[in-house]
């Protein structure tokens, strides 16, 4: 079976150790996490983890079901790239001398839609949000100028579908909440 990229969005209670248990499940299945982000969700008291993995459809579904069985995990959603809207953010610290030559700044802002955050005599800090490919393309453009530092966030994503966690929580409340979910998230 051919591997493809999946975005796994999972909603958890905010407890210590949940990430290590999730990564253990992926490690046992020899699935590498290509990117991961953690943040608050739209539901108070619930954290959202967004992971990007490359695997087969059968394996990602098996892993999602296994992760969902963890006590602190409320719900797991698996999405392909066409089912989400996603972005990453990157910061590039570039030599001022290299970036000031020719029309580099103009190309940076117009062609790559990047922002300049700080300018010093030694370096310029550039910010770019976009897809992984857009961020990689800008890195290739800046490398001849002298990239001093580069860092990129993990993927953040929202689904194209309207119904997600809030609807799931409401449905769970109507049929009776599982004992491990805090009651305040249903209000």
N, C-alpha and C positions, 0 to 999 in steps of 0.2 A: 504494500500500500504506500502511496506517495505522501510524504509529509508536507504539511502546509502551515501557514502562520495562523494562530488563534489568539484572540484577546480574551482572557478569563477575568471577569469582574466578580469579586466576591465581597459579600457584606458580612461583617463580623461584629461581635461585641468587642469593646475596647479592653481586651485582657492581655496580659503579658504572656509571651510564649506561643501565640497562635501562628506567627510567621515561621517559626522553626518547625512546627508540626506540618505546616503546608509544604515547606521546602523538603522535608523528609519524604513526604508522599511522592513528590516529583523526582527526587533523587532515586528512590527505589525503582521507579519506572524509567530511569535514565533520560529524563526530560530536563533540558537546560532552560533556565529562565533567561530570556533575551533582554527583558526590561521589566522593572517593577516599580510601582509608585503606591504610596499609601496616603490617604487623606480622609477628612471627614466626609460623610455623605449628606444627602439632603435630609436624612432622617436623624434627628438629634440622638446622640449616644451610639450611633452606628458608624463604624469605620468601613471604608471601601479600599480594597486592594485591587490594583489593575496589573495583571501580569501578561506578558507576551511570551508565547511558547511556540515552538515548531515541532509538530508531531502529526500523527495520523488521526482521522476523525474518530475512530474507535477508541484510541488511547486517550484523547482529550476528554471524551465523554466518560470514560471509565474513571479517570483522575478527578473530574468534576464531581461525580457521584461520591467518590471516596472522600474528597475534601468536604463536601456538604454534610457528611456524617459526623464531622468533628463537632464537639459540644458547643464551642463558641461561634461556629459558622451559622449564619442565618440563611443565606441563599447564595448560590453560585450560578453565574450566567456565562455561557461560552458563545463567542461571536467571531465571525469571519470579518475580514477587512471591509467588505461591502455593507455590513450591518451596523457599522459604527462611524462616528465622526471623531477623529483623533488628531492629536498634536503632540509635539515634543518641543522643548525649549533648549537652546544651546547658548553658551557664552564662549567667546573667542577672545583671547588676549593676544594682540598682534603688535609687532614692532611698529612704532609710529613712523620711523624712517621708511620702512618698506611699504606701508599703506599710503603714505602721502605722495608717492610717485604717480605721475600720469593722472588718469581718470578713475583710479581705484575706488575712491570714496563715492563718486557718482554711481559707478556700477554697483557698489555694495548696497546703496540705498535704493536705487531704481530697479535694478535687475533682480536682486535677491530679497528686497523688502526687509532689510535688516535695520536695526536701530543702533546708534552709537550711544553708549551709556557713560563713558568716561574717556577723556583725552588728557594725556600727560606727555611730557617731552620724550619719555621712554616707550610708552605703550598706549594703545587704544583698545578699549573693551567694547566688543560688538555683541549684540543680542539678536538671535534669530529664532522665531517660532515657526513650526511647519512640520512637514512629514520627515521621516528619517532620511529619505533621499534628498530632500531640499537642504537639510542640515549638512549632509555629507558633501553635496555639491558645493556649498559655500566653503566648507573646510578645504576642499581641493582648490578653490579659487584663491583662498587666503594663504595657503602653504608657501607659495613663492615669496610672499611678503614677510615671512618669519613669524609663524604662530608660536607664541611663547607658552600658552596654556589653552586647553580646550576641555570643556565639560558639557555633557548633555544629560537631560533628565530622562526618566522613563516615560513611556506613553501615558497620556491621560486621554480618556475617551468617554463619550456618551453614546447611547444607542440611538439608532434612527427610529426605533419603535417607541411608542408613547408609554405603554404599560411596562413597568418594571418593578422595582422594589416596593414602592408605596402600595401598588395594587396587590402585590403578593402578601404584604403584611396585613392589609385589610382583609383579604381572603382568609388568611390564617386566623385572624381575630374572630371572624364569623364562624369558623368551624372549631374554634377552641385553640388557644395558643399552646405550643409545646412548653414544657415546664422550664427549659433552659433559657427562654427568651424573656428579657425584662419587660414588665407591663408598661413602662413609661413610653416605649417606642410605638405603641399602638394609639396614642392619643393624637 
